């Protein structure tokens, strides 16, 4: 077991060091995950599951993140007016994330059109909530990795919402 842990540490360290001179922001991000409580094995598992595959950078210190949600048509204007106040913590690296949040909306509002909204935000690396990420990772590893979840401090309110677009309307049952 001791040799296996040493192998994992060595493998992850090699992955992180191999591009050291390349200024690859994702390598630096992985190092931050380790510095903030994730283990070498966590990073290896997350990498294997594709967690880091869709990371986009606005600049060297800011990530581009996405959130999708479903709302009844009558709530869209109110939502769009309030986006500057923050829209929650459940964001993703994946720009094609399906509207997981609000997925029961069609049952809560059975007689309304349901609008799916995709939002783009900017999250500064210094504002990543690593403690909350670690909790989410430990709570449900596979959904965490599949959704490529990322969280900002203050329940996501450190994420600056840049744009929100409706991309699909469907009639609820």
Secondary structure as UniProt FT lines:
FT   HELIX           2..17
FT   TURN            18..19
FT   HELIX           20..22
FT   HELIX           25..35
FT   TURN            36..37
FT   HELIX           40..48
FT   TURN            49..54
FT   STRAND          56..59
FT   TURN            60..61
FT   STRAND          62..72
FT   HELIX           73..75
FT   HELIX           76..82
FT   HELIX           83..85
FT   STRAND          91..92
FT   TURN            95..96
FT   TURN            102..104
FT   HELIX           105..108
FT   TURN            109..111
FT   STRAND          113..124
FT   HELIX           125..127
FT   HELIX           130..139
FT   HELIX           141..147
FT   STRAND          149..150
FT   TURN            153..158
FT   STRAND          160..171
//
